[in-house]
């Protein structure tokens, strides 16, 4: 085992925790937060059961939390969490107002619990991951440094900042971290160069598969004709998103990685962790050791974990030590199997991604299904001013098939037949479009380019907007 990896695993040992019954952890969390402004306003000191908690705190989205978070950012103390924020992280939401998520020491410890479980599973299933060094995507933020009115940083400089100092320092020491210039135009070349002088590379962990393909393009320029398993014979695993809008890119990534295994990441977000790869089989399962999780069905009704049904979709609610309570993350998951307190979950997309120009109610999941069915890659852009749709496609040879699949939505089909909508226009995507789009969306949302999930359905706000994104 690489000594740096061994030091990291040792630092994670205090955070290793069986998933078990999460209610005692929620009870302790509520007791710790009972004297915060939020805790007093919602009667935390009187809560004696999960039912009491649901009665005291309704499901809350970011806007419901915003005034409380703003007070934290302005320097008010004892607002949301029993420990004060050490900083704030931007989310990649599409709101015109930025979304800042408080990062507290309690939340860092919860993230460390997830990392301990995740890496503990690798230690059992894939010990070869720890034989050498690791690359963990650390991309420039894409926006200028920012601080809150009280002087706290907004935007973490690396993923290591999400963990307690003892863990973050060991994680950073294990990683191959290029000396990035901060210039997106040279990011991939610098990263590829750093990796190519790391012969013992054992793990690659990124968020978006298109980000890894961007690194791969630079690798191909430096080592033409080589695949990753040729260049890095010790590379055991690549971890990345593989569900929802990321899924069309996985076959191409498999071709480029060669014999390197790909493990889908669980559902990890700035706000918290919903699922982690299981220690035995690697399938994403509920990360019950991290936070308090609840679920709503598609009609918005609460569903207990024990009542989740395989094959059904649910919205995730998170309660964390960072000060988010019954937080509507917007993430939707499908239960693939039920295993008591640890159901298997697959990310299916974000709630609310629906285009309804003339009553067609075209959902992003339907668009994604059409891309997967036809093998096309790209996205659909809705223009509410015409109204109509553009199909931005990488190939375009199966555009008619794509439209045929979309017309399985009876409302979309009816809108076309009644000429409420014109036939979708086919537009060609330029070379390198995934990274151009990711960089543009990262700049708009205050996110890192490697953290952006490419959309399959967007709504244009102005003439030439998509062209600007792809320039």
C-alpha positions in Angstrom: 0.0 0.0 0.0 1.2 3.5 -0.8 2.4 5.1 2.5 0.4 8.3 1.8 -2.8 6.2 1.2 -2.1 4.3 4.4 -1.9 7.6 6.3 -5.2 8.8 4.8 -7.0 5.5 5.8 -5.5 5.8 9.3 -6.9 9.4 9.6 -10.3 8.2 8.5 -10.5 5.5 11.1 -12.1 7.7 13.8 -15.0 8.5 11.4 -15.8 4.9 10.4 -19.3 4.2 11.4 -21.9 1.6 10.7 -25.0 2.9 8.9 -27.4 1.4 11.5 -30.4 3.3 12.9 -29.8 7.0 12.1 -32.5 8.3 14.6 -30.0 8.5 17.5 -27.7 10.7 15.4 -30.6 13.0 14.4 -31.7 13.2 18.1 -28.2 14.2 19.1 -28.1 16.7 16.2 -31.4 18.3 17.3 -30.2 18.5 20.9 -27.0 20.2 19.8 -29.0 22.7 17.7 -31.8 23.3 20.1 -30.5 26.7 21.2 -29.8 28.1 17.7 -32.2 30.6 16.3 -33.6 28.0 13.9 -33.8 25.4 16.7 -35.8 27.7 19.0 -38.1 28.8 16.2 -38.9 25.2 15.4 -39.1 23.7 18.9 -36.2 21.3 18.7 -36.0 20.9 22.4 -39.5 19.3 22.3 -38.9 16.8 19.5 -38.9 13.2 20.7 -39.4 11.2 17.5 -39.0 11.4 13.7 -42.8 12.1 13.6 -42.3 15.1 15.9 -39.5 16.3 13.6 -41.7 16.1 10.5 -44.5 18.0 12.4 -42.1 20.7 13.6 -40.2 21.3 10.3 -41.9 21.3 6.9 -40.0 20.3 3.8 -37.9 23.3 2.9 -36.2 24.4 -0.3 -33.2 26.7 -0.6 -35.4 29.8 -0.6 -36.9 28.7 2.7 -33.4 28.5 4.1 -32.1 31.7 2.4 -32.9 34.2 5.1 -31.3 32.1 7.7 -28.2 31.5 5.5 -28.0 35.2 4.8 -27.8 35.9 8.5 -25.0 33.4 8.8 -23.1 35.1 5.9 -23.6 38.5 7.5 -21.9 37.3 10.7 -24.8 36.6 13.0 -24.0 33.8 15.4 -26.0 30.8 16.5 -28.4 31.0 13.6 -28.6 27.6 11.9 -25.8 25.4 13.3 -24.3 24.9 16.7 -20.9 25.5 15.2 -20.3 28.5 13.1 -19.5 28.2 9.3 -15.9 28.0 8.3 -16.9 29.1 4.8 -19.6 28.8 2.2 -19.6 26.8 -1.0 -21.5 27.8 -4.2 -23.9 25.4 -5.7 -24.4 25.1 -9.4 -28.1 26.0 -9.3 -29.7 28.1 -12.0 -31.2 30.8 -9.7 -30.3 34.4 -10.6 -29.3 34.8 -7.0 -26.3 32.8 -5.9 -26.8 29.9 -3.6 -24.4 29.6 -0.7 -24.2 26.4 1.4 -22.6 26.8 4.9 -19.7 24.5 5.6 -19.3 23.8 9.3 -17.0 21.5 11.2 -20.1 19.2 11.9 -20.7 18.9 8.2 -17.0 18.2 7.5 -17.3 15.3 10.0 -20.4 14.0 8.3 -18.5 14.1 4.9 -15.6 12.3 6.6 -18.0 9.5 7.7 -19.0 9.0 4.0 -15.4 9.0 2.9 -14.5 6.4 5.5 -17.3 4.1 4.3 -16.5 4.7 0.7 -12.7 4.1 1.0 -13.3 1.3 3.5 -15.3 -0.5 0.8 -12.4 0.0 -1.7 -10.0 -1.4 0.9 -12.0 -4.6 0.9 -13.1 -4.8 -2.7 -10.3 -3.0 -4.6 -7.2 -2.7 -2.4 -5.2 -2.1 -5.6 -6.7 1.4 -5.6 -4.3 2.3 -2.7 -1.2 0.8 -4.3 -0.1 4.1 -5.8 -1.1 7.8 -6.1 -4.5 9.2 -6.9 -5.8 12.0 -9.1 -8.9 13.8 -7.7 -10.3 16.4 -10.0 -9.4 19.9 -8.7 -10.4 22.4 -11.3 -10.3 26.2 -11.1 -13.4 27.7 -9.7 -14.1 29.7 -12.9 -15.0 32.8 -10.9 -13.1 35.3 -8.9 -12.5 34.7 -5.2 -15.4 36.0 -3.1 -16.1 36.6 0.6 -19.2 37.0 2.7 -20.0 40.4 4.3 -18.5 39.0 7.5 -15.3 38.0 5.6 -15.7 34.2 5.3 -14.5 32.6 2.0 -17.1 31.6 -0.6 -15.9 28.7 -2.8 -13.6 26.1 -1.4 -10.1 25.9 -3.0 -10.1 22.1 -3.1 -12.2 19.1 -2.3 -9.9 18.5 0.7 -11.6 21.5 2.4 -14.8 19.5 2.8 -13.2 17.4 5.5 -11.7 17.9 8.9 -8.1 19.2 8.7 -6.6 15.8 9.8 -8.4 14.1 6.9 -8.1 16.8 4.3 -4.3 17.1 4.8 -3.8 13.4 4.3 -6.1 13.4 1.3 -4.2 16.2 -0.3 -0.9 14.5 0.4 -2.0 11.3 -1.5 -3.3 13.1 -4.5 -1.5 14.1 -7.7 -2.3 17.8 -7.7 -1.2 19.7 -10.8 0.0 23.3 -10.2 -2.9 24.7 -12.1 -2.6 28.1 -13.6 -6.3 28.8 -13.2 -6.6 29.2 -16.9 -9.2 26.8 -18.3 -7.5 27.0 -21.7 -4.5 25.1 -20.3 -6.2 23.2 -17.5 -6.3 19.8 -19.4 -2.8 20.0 -20.8 -1.4 20.8 -17.4 -3.3 18.0 -15.8 -2.4 15.5 -18.5 1.3 16.5 -18.1 1.2 15.9 -14.4 -0.5 12.5 -14.7 2.0 11.3 -17.4 4.9 11.7 -14.9 3.0 9.7 -12.3 3.7 6.1 -13.4 2.1 4.6 -10.2 -1.3 6.3 -10.7 -3.9 3.9 -9.1 -7.1 5.9 -9.0 -8.8 8.6 -11.0 -11.8 10.3 -9.3 -13.7 13.1 -11.1 -17.3 14.3 -11.1 -18.3 14.7 -14.7 -17.2 12.0 -17.3 -16.9 14.9 -19.9 -14.3 16.5 -17.6 -12.3 13.2 -17.7 -12.7 13.1 -21.5 -11.3 16.6 -21.7 -8.2 15.4 -19.9 -8.1 12.4 -22.2 -8.1 14.6 -25.3 -5.0 16.3 -23.9 -3.5 12.9 -23.2 -4.1 11.8 -26.8 -2.3 14.9 -28.0 0.7 14.1 -25.9 0.7 10.3 -26.4 -1.1 9.6 -29.7 -2.6 6.2 -30.1 -2.4 5.2 -26.4 -5.3 4.3 -24.1 -5.2 4.8 -20.3 -4.5 1.2 -19.3 -1.5 1.2 -21.6 -0.1 4.4 -20.1 -0.9 3.6 -16.5 -0.8 -0.2 -16.0 -1.5 0.2 -12.2 -4.6 2.3 -12.7 -7.3 0.2 -11.1 -10.4 2.4 -11.1 -12.0 5.5 -12.5 -14.8 7.0 -10.4 -17.3 9.4 -11.9 -21.0 10.2 -12.4 -22.6 7.6 -14.6 -26.3 8.2 -14.2 -28.9 10.5 -15.8 -27.3 13.0 -18.2 -23.8 11.6 -17.6 -24.8 8.1 -18.9 -24.4 8.7 -22.6 -20.7 9.5 -22.1 -19.8 6.2 -20.3 -19.4 4.0 -23.5 -16.9 6.5 -25.0 -15.0 6.7 -21.7 -14.8 2.9 -21.5 -13.1 2.9 -24.9 -10.5 5.4 -23.9 -9.8 3.8 -20.5 -9.3 0.3 -21.8 -9.0 -2.2 -19.0 -9.6 0.3 -16.3 -12.8 -0.3 -14.3 -15.4 2.5 -14.0 -17.3 2.8 -10.8 -20.3 5.1 -10.7 -20.2 7.7 -8.0 -22.9 7.9 -5.5 -25.0 11.0 -5.2 -22.6 13.4 -3.5 -23.5 17.1 -3.6 -22.4 20.4 -1.9 -25.3 20.1 0.4 -24.7 16.5 1.5 -24.3 12.9 0.6 -27.3 10.8 -0.4 -25.7 7.6 -1.6 -22.3 5.9 -1.6 -20.9 2.8 -3.3 -21.7 -0.3 -1.2 -18.7 -1.9 0.4 -19.6 -5.4 -1.0 -20.8 -4.8 -4.6 -20.2 -1.1 -5.3 -23.8 -0.4 -6.1 -25.0 3.0 -4.8 -26.8 2.6 -1.4 -28.3 5.1 1.0 -25.5 6.9 2.9 -27.3 6.6 6.2 -24.1 7.1 8.3 -23.7 10.6 7.0 -27.0 12.5 7.5 -30.7 12.2 8.2 -32.5 11.3 4.9 -36.2 11.4 4.1 -38.1 10.8 0.9 -41.1 12.3 -0.9 -43.0 10.4 -3.6 -43.7 12.2 -6.9 -47.0 13.5 -5.4 -45.0 15.2 -2.5 -46.1 12.7 0.2 -43.7 11.5 2.8 -42.5 7.9 2.5 -40.6 6.2 5.3 -37.4 4.3 4.3 -38.9 1.0 5.2 -41.8 1.7 2.7 -39.7 2.6 -0.3 -40.5 0.5 -3.3 -38.1 -0.8 -5.9 -38.7 0.7 -9.3 -40.3 3.9 -7.9 -38.8 7.4 -8.0 -38.5 9.7 -5.0 -37.3 13.2 -4.1 -34.6 13.4 -1.4 -34.8 15.5 1.8 -31.5 16.1 3.7 -30.9 17.1 7.3 -27.3 17.9 8.0 -25.0 19.3 10.6 -24.3 22.2 8.2 -27.7 23.7 9.1 -30.0 22.4 6.4 -33.1 20.9 7.8 -35.5 18.7 5.8 -33.9 20.3 2.8 -35.5 19.6 -0.6 -32.3 18.9 -2.6 -34.2 18.7 -5.9 -32.5 15.4 -6.6 -34.6 12.5 -7.7 -33.6 8.9 -7.2 -35.0 5.6 -8.3 -34.9 2.7 -5.8 -33.3 -0.2 -7.5 -33.5 -2.6 -4.6 -34.6 -2.5 -1.0 -32.1 -3.7 1.7 -33.7 -2.7 5.0 -32.3 0.6 6.1 -29.9 0.8 3.1 -31.9 0.8 -0.1 -30.1 0.9 -3.4 -30.6 4.2 -5.2 -29.9 5.5 -8.7 -29.8 9.2 -9.5 -32.4 10.0 -12.2 -32.1 13.7 -12.5 -33.3 17.0 -11.0 -36.9 17.7 -10.2 -38.6 20.5 -12.0 -36.7 20.2 -15.3 -39.8 20.4 -17.5 -40.4 22.5 -20.6 -44.0 23.5 -21.1 -44.2 26.0 -23.9 -47.7 25.2 -25.2 -48.8 22.4 -22.8 -46.4 19.7 -24.0 -44.8 19.1 -20.6 -41.6 17.8 -22.0 -39.5 16.4 -19.0 -35.7 16.2 -19.0 -35.9 12.5 -18.2 -37.9 12.0 -21.4 -35.3 13.8 -23.4 -32.5 11.8 -21.8 -34.4 8.6 -22.6 -34.6 9.7 -26.3 -30.8 10.3 -26.4 -30.1 6.9 -24.8 -32.5 5.1 -27.2 -31.0 6.7 -30.3 -27.3 6.9 -29.4 -27.2 10.6 -30.2 -25.3 13.0 -27.9 -26.3 16.6 -27.3 -29.2 18.5 -25.8 -32.6 20.0 -26.6 -33.1 23.8 -26.3 -36.5 25.2 -25.8 -37.2 28.7 -27.1 -40.3 30.2 -25.4 -40.3 33.2 -27.8 -41.1 31.2 -31.0 -42.2 28.9 -29.3 -40.2 25.8 -30.5 -37.3 23.5 -30.0 -33.8 23.1 -31.4 -32.0 19.8 -31.3 -28.3 20.5 -30.8 -26.7 17.2 -31.9 -23.1 15.9 -32.2 -24.0 13.5 -35.0 -27.5 14.3 -36.2 -27.9 11.2 -38.4 -30.7 9.9 -36.1 -32.4 13.2 -35.5 -35.7 11.8 -36.9 -35.5 8.8 -34.5 -34.9 11.2 -31.6 -38.0 13.2 -32.5 -40.0 9.9 -32.8 -39.0 8.9 -29.3 -39.8 12.4 -27.9 -43.3 12.1 -29.5 -44.1 9.2 -27.2 -44.9 12.0 -24.9 -48.6 12.4 -26.0 -48.7 16.1 -25.2 -45.5 16.8 -27.3 -46.9 14.7 -30.1 -50.2 16.6 -30.0 -48.5 20.0 -30.0 -46.6 19.0 -33.2 -49.7 17.5 -34.9 -51.7 20.6 -34.1 -48.9 22.9 -35.3 -48.7 24.6 -31.9 -45.0 23.8 -32.2 -43.0 23.8 -35.5 -40.9 20.7 -36.3 -37.8 20.7 -34.1 -34.8 22.3 -35.9 -31.6 20.3 -36.0 -28.4 22.2 -35.1 -24.8 20.9 -35.3 -22.6 21.0 -32.3 -19.0 22.2 -32.8 -16.0 20.1 -31.9 -15.2 20.1 -28.2 -18.7 21.3 -27.3 -19.1 19.4 -24.0 -16.2 21.3 -22.4 -17.3 24.6 -23.9 -20.8 24.2 -22.6 -19.5 23.1 -19.2 -17.2 26.1 -18.9 -20.0 28.5 -19.9 -22.5 27.0 -17.4 -19.8 27.0 -14.7 -19.2 30.7 -15.2 -23.0 31.4 -15.1 -23.6 29.3 -12.0 -20.5 30.1 -10.0 -19.4 26.4 -10.2 -16.3 24.6 -11.2 -16.1 23.3 -14.7 -15.5 19.7 -13.5 -18.6 19.8 -11.3 -21.2 20.7 -14.0 -23.6 18.0 -15.1 -24.3 18.7 -18.8 -28.1 19.2 -19.3 -30.1 17.4 -21.8 -32.9 20.1 -21.7 -32.3 23.8 -21.5 -34.5 26.9 -22.0 -33.1 29.8 -23.9 -33.5 33.3 -22.5 -32.2 35.3 -25.4 -31.2 35.2 -29.1 -27.9 33.5 -29.7 -27.5 32.3 -26.1 -26.6 28.7 -27.0 -24.2 29.9 -29.7 -22.5 32.1 -27.0 -22.2 29.1 -24.7 -20.6 27.1 -27.4 -18.2 29.8 -28.7 
